[in-house]
Structure formats: C-alpha cells, structure tokens
C-alpha cells in the first residue's frame, strides 16, 4: 500500500468519523430531551423511567462505539504507516505521526477525553430521570 493510499483511506475514515460524531451529538441531545421530559412528568412511573434509562444507555453505548471507531482510525493508519515506513516519501513525518498516535494496537475504548465526556453525559441523563425535582 502506498503512502498516498494510506492517507486517502485515513481522510475517508475521518469523514466517516465526523459524520458519526454529528450523529452522536444529535442522539445525545435527543436522550437529554427524553430524560428531561421523563423526569419532569409527574405521571412517569417505574416502567417509564426504566424505558427512558434503557434508551439513554443505548445512545451512550452507540456513542462509545463511534468514538472508539474514531480513535482506531488514527491507530490503524499509524500501523499501516509503520508497516510501510521504508517506502514513505518523508520517513521523519511518518514517524512523527506514529509517535503522535502513540500506539499501533487497536483500542476497545475511546480516547480519555471521549470517556470523560460520555461519563458526564451519563451522569446528566441519570440525574434528569431519577432524581426528584425541586419545584
């Protein structure tokens, strides 16, 4: 695989990651709306709260997966560059990219910032659904 093909695949992956990020932000917004409406509605019973919690958990799980795919776009590109570094037009820049990514082993988790963001959103969703409101 040539350096041009590697970078083309990387840029294509980044476009997919950007669209997935936009989708997760819209889904998180929807989950926050559902959680807020569930928590505000005095008629919300245990079943309603459990269904809302399940819906929100699915959104968080899907976001986790999308953020993990985005992290792996960089990792897989670094691995391909490492495998072909002797053919790179600029080996120093190629090594700098590998060093920036920090690993060539695929990850099962998002970056630490993605994990922190999803943890905060999860706390927000659960408190909106389950904690009583002070009116």
C-alpha positions in Angstrom: 0.0 0.0 0.0 1.5 3.4 -1.0 1.6 6.4 1.3 -1.0 8.1 -0.9 -3.4 5.2 -0.5 -2.8 5.2 3.3 -3.6 8.9 3.6 -6.6 8.6 1.3 -8.0 5.9 3.5 -7.2 8.0 6.6 -9.0 11.0 5.2 -12.0 8.9 4.2 -12.1 7.4 7.7 -12.0 10.9 9.2 -15.0 12.0 7.1 -17.0 9.0 8.3 -15.9 9.7 11.9 -17.1 13.4 11.5 -20.5 12.2 10.4 -20.7 9.7 13.2 -19.8 12.5 15.7 -22.5 14.7 14.4 -24.9 11.8 14.7 -23.9 11.1 18.3 -24.3 14.7 19.3 -27.9 14.8 17.8 -28.6 11.4 19.6 -27.2 12.7 22.9 -29.4 15.8 22.5 -32.4 13.6 22.0 -31.5 11.5 25.0 -31.2 14.6 27.2 -34.7 15.7 26.0 -36.2 12.3 26.7 -34.5 12.2 30.2 -35.7 15.8 31.0 -39.3 15.0 29.9 -39.3 11.8 31.8 -38.1 13.5 35.0 -40.4 16.5 34.7 -43.5 14.5 34.1 -45.2 13.7 37.4 -47.0 10.8 35.8 -43.7 9.0 35.0 -43.8 5.6 36.7 -41.1 3.0 37.2 -41.6 1.4 33.8 -41.4 4.8 32.0 -38.1 5.6 33.9 -36.7 2.2 33.1 -37.5 2.5 29.4 -36.0 6.0 29.3 -32.9 4.8 31.0 -32.6 1.9 28.5 -33.0 4.3 25.6 -30.3 6.6 27.1 -28.0 3.7 27.7 -28.3 2.7 24.1 -27.3 6.2 23.0 -24.3 6.2 25.3 -23.2 2.7 24.1 -23.6 3.8 20.5 -21.6 6.9 21.1 -18.9 4.9 22.9 -18.7 2.7 19.8 -18.5 5.6 17.4 -15.8 7.3 19.5 -13.8 4.0 19.6 -14.0 3.7 15.8 -12.7 7.3 15.5 -9.7 6.5 17.8 -9.0 3.4 15.8 -8.9 5.4 12.5 -5.7 7.0 13.8 -4.3 3.8 15.2 -4.9 1.7 12.0 -3.3 4.5 9.9 -0.3 4.6 12.2 0.0 0.8 11.9 -0.2 1.0 8.1 2.5 3.8 8.0 4.7 1.7 10.3 4.4 -1.3 8.0 5.4 0.8 5.0 7.7 3.4 6.6 10.6 2.4 4.4 8.6 3.5 1.3 7.4 6.7 2.9 8.3 9.9 0.9 9.1 11.6 4.3 10.0 9.0 6.9 10.5 11.6 9.6 7.0 12.9 9.2 5.7 9.4 9.1 7.5 8.6 12.4 6.1 11.8 13.9 2.5 10.6 13.0 3.2 7.2 14.6 4.6 9.0 17.7 1.6 11.3 17.9 -0.9 8.4 17.8 1.2 6.6 20.4 0.2 3.0 19.6 -0.4 0.7 16.7 -2.6 -1.7 18.7 -6.3 -1.3 18.1 -8.3 0.0 21.1 -11.6 -1.1 22.6 -12.2 2.3 24.2 -12.4 5.9 23.1 -9.8 8.4 24.0 -9.7 9.6 27.7 -11.5 12.8 26.7 -14.3 10.8 25.0 -14.6 8.6 28.0 -14.9 11.7 30.3 -17.5 13.3 28.1 -19.6 10.2 27.9 -19.3 9.7 31.7 -20.5 13.3 32.3 -23.4 12.8 29.8 -24.4 9.6 31.6 -24.5 11.3 35.0 -26.6 14.1 33.5 -29.1 11.6 32.0 -29.4 9.5 35.1 -29.9 12.5 37.3 -32.5 14.0 35.0 -34.5 10.8 35.0 -34.2 9.5 38.6 -33.6 12.4 41.0 -36.6 14.3 42.2 -37.1 17.9 41.1 -37.2 20.9 43.4 -40.1 23.0 42.1 
